[in-house]
Amino acid sequence: MSPVDLKTATHIANRLKYNPDGLIPAIAQQAGTLEVLMMAWMNIDAVIETLTTGRVCYFSRSRSKLWRKGERSGQVQMLSEFRWDCDDDTVLMLVEQHGVACHTGRQNCFYNAVRDGAVSIIADVKIDPDDLYS
């Protein structure tokens, strides 16, 4: 996706509905395969930055600041398509994930599952987290 101009990005960001903390849930899917990679939060500034730069930016609740995906790990997400739901309160982004999406070193964050009545880990670690953040 080509980045959009600031006026368009601001218009889109302003039409979205944020929770009382000023955040909106954002789901990232791998473009092409549609594998769900992760869910994080965005504030209005993260939405605008994502749309104007084409590089996915979230809001880190633990650090209370913008979090540019891959800024420490190098596991960058580039925006392919930006969508939102019918209630304007959830974002869905199709992305090109460079490297793994999860801070645990797995391809996606949804590696816990219940199978045959038991909790299972269904994805292996691809990159040691210590190597991601060293």
Phi and psi in degrees as a GROMACS rama.xvg file:
@    title "Ramachandran Plot"
@    xaxis  label "Phi"
@    yaxis  label "Psi"
@TYPE xy
-76.4632  138.437  SER-2
-57.3146  152.393  PRO-3
-102.851  163.138  VAL-4
-72.98  162.023  ASP-5
-59.5093  -39.2527  LEU-6
-61.9269  -45.7209  LYS-7
-66.2292  -44.4234  THR-8
-60.6865  -42.8235  ALA-9
-65.8225  -40.5802  THR-10
-59.7396  -47.0905  HIS-11
-63.2947  -48.7996  ILE-12
-60.2231  -37.3682  ALA-13
-73.5483  -22.3879  ASN-14
-81.8741  -17.337  ARG-15
-73.8314  153.902  LEU-16
-105.596  119.764  LYS-17
-101.733  153.997  TYR-18
-73.6332  177.219  ASN-19
-57.9031  -21.5576  PRO-20
-87.0314  2.90199  ASP-21
79.7724  23.5662  GLY-22
-119.474  155.361  LEU-23
-132.918  136.388  ILE-24
-67.3635  140.846  PRO-25
-131.997  121.839  ALA-26
-102.565  134.321  ILE-27
-110.055  127.45  ALA-28
-119.251  143.182  GLN-29
-69.3732  122.991  GLN-30
-61.1529  141.934  ALA-31
93.8755  -63.0805  GLY-32
-88.2974  -23.1411  THR-33
65.1609  19.2615  LEU-34
-62.5179  129.895  GLU-35
-75.2337  120.361  VAL-36
-93.8812  -45.0656  LEU-37
-167.984  167.65  MET-38
-130.134  135.185  MET-39
-145.369  -171.072  ALA-40
-116.438  148.352  TRP-41
-127.307  147.342  MET-42
-107.542  -178.575  ASN-43
-61.0995  -37.8113  ILE-44
-65.946  -38.1152  ASP-45
-65.884  -40.016  ALA-46
-61.7555  -48.7327  VAL-47
-62.246  -45.9138  ILE-48
-61.5098  -43.9789  GLU-49
-59.1192  -47.3114  THR-50
-68.7916  -34.6272  LEU-51
-85.82  -21.9415  THR-52
-105.872  -26.861  THR-53
83.4988  -3.07379  GLY-54
-104.364  129.611  ARG-55
-70.1059  132.463  VAL-56
-128.155  134.949  CYS-57
-117.684  179.748  TYR-58
-112.451  123.039  PHE-59
-84.6269  114.794  SER-60
-69.3051  -36.3207  ARG-61
-70.1008  -31.5408  SER-62
-101.825  -8.10329  ARG-63
52.8185  47.3835  SER-64
-157.788  167.812  LYS-65
-63.3201  143.175  LEU-66
-128.299  106.431  TRP-67
-82.7905  110.4  ARG-68
-50.1287  123.702  LYS-69
91.9543  2.57648  GLY-70
-63.8121  -29.1443  GLU-71
-104.013  -35.4232  ARG-72
-93.5949  -20.2213  SER-73
82.3429  1.84802  GLY-74
-90.6684  71.4147  GLN-75
-76.0094  148.862  VAL-76
-115.254  126.618  GLN-77
-107.258  135.475  MET-78
-75.2706  127.851  LEU-79
-101.509  -38.8365  SER-80
-156.09  141.304  GLU-81
-115.157  123.578  PHE-82
-128.68  161.235  ARG-83
-143.644  159.504  TRP-84
-83.9703  177.426  ASP-85
-64.9756  -23.2173  CYS-86
-95.0135  1.08051  ASP-87
62.3079  24.0613  ASP-88
-123.05  12.612  ASP-89
-147.971  136.817  THR-90
-104.514  141.657  VAL-91
-126.339  123.122  LEU-92
-117.88  129.704  MET-93
-88.8244  126.838  LEU-94
-131.371  158.703  VAL-95
-100.009  107.051  GLU-96
-86.3969  123.837  GLN-97
-100.718  107.236  HIS-98
89.2012  -158.959  GLY-99
-85.6132  156.112  VAL-100
-94.187  -26.7881  ALA-101
-96.3316  141.967  CYS-102
-66.5504  -11.6796  HIS-103
-84.0354  -3.21359  THR-104
90.8211  8.16888  GLY-105
-93.7493  161.117  ARG-106
-59.9804  -39.1618  GLN-107
-139.111  170.382  ASN-108
-85.7618  -7.25488  CYS-109
-101.043  66.0698  PHE-110
-104.992  -3.40338  TYR-111
-95.0291  136.605  ASN-112
-148.96  159.632  ALA-113
-105.434  118.849  VAL-114
-133.196  132.141  ARG-115
52.3647  39.9264  ASP-116
77.0341  8.82838  GLY-117
-134.032  153.09  ALA-118
-74.0742  131.977  VAL-119
-131.719  147.221  SER-120
-96.6544  120.255  ILE-121
-107.041  7.00639  ILE-122
-141.742  138.446  ALA-123
-83.27  155.273  ASP-124
-70.5656  127.751  VAL-125
-94.5564  -31.5206  LYS-126
-137.069  130.584  ILE-127
-60.158  125.965  ASP-128
-55.4132  -31.6189  PRO-129
-63.2016  -33.1145  ASP-130
-74.2393  -31.7037  ASP-131
-66.0789  -38.0887  LEU-132
-114.433  20.5753  TYR-133
